[in-house]
Amino acid sequence: MGLFGNLTKSNFDKSRLDTASISLLFISLYQTFSLVSQGFYWQSILFILAGGGQFYYLINSQNKKFSLRVAMFCITVFWVAILSSNSVRQGWELDWLFILIPCAYLLLNLKAANIINVTGLIVLQAVFYTDDYFTNGTARLLPFFVLMVIANMLATQHVYLKSALKRSQTHDALTGCVNRVCFQHEIIKASDICRRYQINMSMISLQINEPSKQIALLGNERFDQYLTSLAQVWSSRLRNTDILCRYSDGIFIVLLPSTVLESALLLADELVKSSKDYDFNLQNNIQIRSKTMTHDGAESWEDWLNRTVL
């Protein structure tokens, strides 16, 4: 994905936040003007506060240090404004709940949005109960509870999509291993740590002999299945701190933090042996070569990587 993937994710988040912010800002301005024009000045103050916070959030939505706090403030003040203004304009608040409830999910995480929306609807139900029968109040708010459930489901899908988009930027789509771009960032960090703190770092290169020939024999689909299974077998034998990368079509590289050469060589032999012992449902075992190198503490990450790649 590279730079395009990062921009896509950034635009994805920015569009979500801007949509909710502009919607709530419009409601705040509209209700402020409406209340002031009818002489309800004190009731309009909360909408002015909500609108000011929403405008501030809109122009600074990329600053993640304060975004959640400001979003919580905007949504909470908006709910309080709707509930308090109900005393002077009976029933009008229902016109805007169709926008407020989804906006809460766009600006907040699932847990925070559920807490605020459920609390607001319960308080509104209590207000209706004092003015009307419980059944009638429930019937009036039932569409909004249904809307909250739907918005919650869509927000869950949004979280999943965002997670998948983030993972696609750093992992290979076929094998699930770290991709080449992300791996280079990890090597740079590992090389800097090695030079600064003199910590042992090792890398293992694992190359499939003549991958183009194997593709011709097996076909693209079966070869892809083989690579996926092979990555799973190797990953099961690595530590959580080790990083397995699909460097190219037939080359995998393992980055081993805090690992001396002797331990890396033993692991390389184990990985090659596991690729031979595991039953991949192939007619014959595919030959895999390995090469292991440690960081000498002085070389650059490019030289270290070039020495390791077969």
N, C-alpha and C positions, 0 to 999 in steps of 0.2 A: 504493500500500500504506500509506504514511504510518505513523502510530503503531502501527496494528495489525500492519503488516509487521515493524516493529522488534521488537515483543513476540513475534511468531511466531518470528522467528529466534532471539531470546533463549531462548524456551522450548524450541526445537528443540535448541540446544546444551546447555541445562541438563538436559534429560531424558536426553540421551545420556550426559553425565558422571555424573549421579546414578545411573543404572542400573548402570553399570560399578562405581562406587565402592561402592554398597550391596552388590553381589554379592561383590566382593573382601573387603569388610569382614566380611561374614557368614562367608566361608570362613576368614578369619584367626581370627575368634573361635571358630569351631567346631574348627579344628585346634589352636588353643592349648589349649582346654579338654580336647580328646581326648588330646593329648600330656602335659599336666600330670597328668591323671588316671591315666595309665599310668606316670608317673614319669620321663618324658623331658623334664626341665626345660630342659636346654641347647638341645635341638632346637626348643623352643617359643619361644625368644627371637626368632628371625627372624620368626616369625608375629606376635609382639607388635609388633615394629618395623614390619612391613608393615601391620598393622591400625592402629597409631597414625598412620602416614603417610597411610593411606587415609581415616581419620576427619578428619584435618587438611585433606586435599584436599577432602573432601566438604563441609565447612562453609565453605571458601574457594574453591570451584571457579570463581567468576566473576573472580577475580584472575588475569589472564592473565600477569602478570609472573613468577609462580613456578609456574604450573600445569604446564607441560611438564616442568620439572625434578622436581617432586614426583611427577608421574605416572611418569616414568622410574624414579625411586627405588622407588616402590611395586611396579611390575611386575618390576623387576630383583630386588628383595629377595624377592618372592614366588616367582620361579623358583628362586632360590638356596635358599629355605626348602624347597621341594618336593624339589629334588635332594639336599640334605643330609639331609633326613628320610627319604630312601629307605633309608638305612643301617639304620634301626631298624624301618621298616614297609614291607616289600617290596611294591611294586606298587600301594600305595594312591594314589600320586600321579596315576595315570591317571584316577581318579574325578573329579578337579578340572580336568584340562586342558581338558575340554569347555567350562568356564566361563572359565578363564584366557585361553585363546587369543583368543576374541572380545572379552573385556574389554580386552586389549592394543590392539586396533584401535579400540575406543571411546575410550580415553583418549589414545592417541598418534596421530601421523601415520603414514601408510603405511610410510614408510621405516624409522622407528624401531621400529614394531611388527614388521615383517618381520625386522629384524636380531635383536631380542630373542627372538622366537618360534623362528626358525630355529636360533639359537645354543642355546637351551634344548633343542630337540628333538634336535639333534646330540649335545649332551652326554648327554642321556638315552639316546640310541642307543648311545653309547660305554659307558654304565653297563650297559645290557642286554647288550652284546656281551661284557663281562667275565664276566657271570653265565650267559649263554645263547649259543646260536648266533646268528650275524648274521641269518640268515633269519627266525628266530623273533622276534628283537628288532624287525626291520623290519616284520613282520606285525603286531606289537602296536602299533606307532606309526603304521602306515599310515593308520588312520582320522583321526588327528590332523593328518597332513600334508594329507589331503583337506579336513579342517575348516579348516585354515589357508588353503588356496586359496579356499574358499567365503567365509570371513570377509574375505579380501583383496578379492574381487570385490564383496562388499557394502559394504566400506569405500570402495572406489572410487566406487560409486554414491552413497554418502553425501556424499563430497566434491563430486561433481557436483551433487547436490541442494542442498547448502549454497551452492554458487557460484550456482546458478540462483535460489535464494531471495534471496540478497544482490543479484543483478543486478535482480530484479523490483522491488526497493524503490527503485531509482535510475533505471531505464530504462523507456521506453515499450514495452509488450508488442508492439505492431504494427510500429513502425518501427525499434526498437532505439536510438532517440535518448534522451538524458537526459530524464527526466520533469520536470514542473513543480516539484514539491517540491524535488528535488535541484538543479534549476537556480537556484532562489531562494537556496539555500545558497551556490552558486558565485558568484552576483551579490553577495551580502553580502560574501564574502571579497574579490572583485575590487574592490568599492567601497571597502572599508577599505584595501586596498593602494594604490589610486589616491590616496586622500586623504593617506595617511601618507608615501608615497614619491614622489608626483607622477609616477606612471607612466601613460602613455597607455593608456586602455581604450576599446574601441568595441563597439557592438552593432548587429547587423543584424536587422531584422524582415522576414520574407518571408511574405506573405499571399496565399492563393489567393482569387481573386475569386469571390464567391457560391458557397461550397462546398456549400451545400444544393441549389443548382440543378445543380451538377455531379453530386452524388449521385443526383439524380432522373434525370439523363440516362444516367449510366453504371451505376448500381446500386451498392449498398454494397460488394459484393465487388471489383468492378473499381476502384472509387475507393480502397479500401484497398490494392490492389496498386499503384496509381499512387502513393500516399503512401509506400509502402515503397521503391519504385524511386526516387522523387524524393529521399528521405532518403539512399539509397546514392549517388546521383549527387552530391549536395552534400557528403557526408562525404568523398568521394574528392578533393575540391578544397580541403579544409581541412587545417590543420596539426594535429599531435598535441595541441598545447596549446589549440586552439580547441574550443569546446563547442557542439554542435548540440542544440537542445531542441525537442521538439514541445510547444508551449505550449498549444495548443487544437486543435480539429478542423482548422481551416484556417490556422493560424498556426505558423510555425517561427521560432525566434530563435537567432542565432549570437552567442556571446560571444567576443570577440577580445582576449585579453590582449596588452599591449605593442603596440598597433596605433593609428596615427594616423588621423585622419579620411580623409585622401586615400587611404591604402591600403585602408581599410574600404569606401570608395565604389567603388574598382576591383573589390574582391572581390564586392561586392553586384551589380555589373553582370555579372560573370562567372557568378555563381550563377543570376541570372535568365536569362542567355543560354543556360547549359547546360540549364536546364529547358525551353527552347524547342527547342534543337537535338537533344536526346536523343529517340530514338524510343520512346515509351511505348505504342505500338500503340493509340493513341486516334484517333478520327475527326478531332478538331481539337485544337490546342494549348490548354491551359488557361492563362489569363492569371494572372500572378503579379506583385504589386507589392512593392516593397522600400522600406525606410526605414532610414537609418543615423544613429546618434547616438554621440557620444563623452561620456565622463564629464568634467564641468567641474571636478572636484576638490573641490567643496564640497557638491554636492547629495547627498541620500540615495539609497539604492539603489531605493527605491520610486518616487521622482521620475524617476530615470534610466530605469527600466523603463517607466513610464507614458508618457514622452516617446517611447520607441522603438516600443512596440506601436502598430500602425496602428489 
